[in-house]
C-alpha cells in the first residue's frame, strides 16, 4: 500500500482472465477501494489481450497498461514507473 493505494503486481498475467476475475471480486467487496493493478507478461499478444480485456470490462481506471514491465534482451525483467 502506497499513500493509501493498494498496488498489485501480477506476474505472468497471460490474457488477463485472472486479472479481470480477481479485480472484479475485489471491487464487488469494496467499491471504494483505491487499487492499481499492474499486470505483466513477456508475450506481446498476451499484453494486447490484457489491455483489450481491461478496456472492454471498463476497468482501465484500475488496470494499468500491461507494458509497464519490460523484458530484457537476455530474458530478464526490469520495472518502469513510467517516468
N, C-alpha and C positions, 0 to 999 in steps of 0.2 A: 504494500500500500504506500503510495507516494502522494503527499498532500491530500489525503482523503480519497484518492482514486485507486481502485483496485486494478492492478495491471497484470495481465495473464500472457505468458509466452507459451504458445503451443508449438512444440517441435513435431516435424513430420506430419503436418496437418492434412496432407492429401488433398482431396477435392473439396473439403470443407463440410462434409456431412456431420462430423462430430462437433466441429466448431459451432455450427448452427444449432445443433441439438442441445449442447451444454449451455450456450448463451441463452437460448430460449427458456431453458429450465431455470436458470439464474434469474432472468428477468420476470418470469412468472411468479417467483417467490418474492421478489423485491423490485418493483417497477422504478423506484427512485435510486437504485444503486448507481454509483458513478464507477463505471467499468470501462476498461480499454483492453481489447483483445488483440494480441499480436500473433497471427498465425504465420508459420514458416514452413517452407518445403523447398527442396532443391530443384524440383521438377517444374519447368515453366508452364506446362499445361495444367498442373495441379494449382499453381498460383493463380492462373487465369480463371479456373473454375471457382476457387475460393472467392476471388473478387466479384465474380458474377453472382455467386450464391448470396454473398453479403448484400449486394445491390438489390437482387430480386426479393430478398426477405426484408428489405428496408432496415438493415442493421449496419449500414455504413457509419452511423454515429458511434457505434461500439467496436466494430471490427475494422482495424486499420488495414490498408493495402498489404497484401502478402509479400511484397518485395522489400520489407524492412530488414530482412536478414539476407546477406549476400553470400553466395557460395564462392569460395576462392578457387583459384586455378588448380590447386592441389587437393581440393575437396574439403578444405577447412571452412569454417564459417566465422563471420565477424558481424557484430551488431552495429547498426547505424541508428542514431536517434533522429535522423532526417536532416541534420544540420550540415 
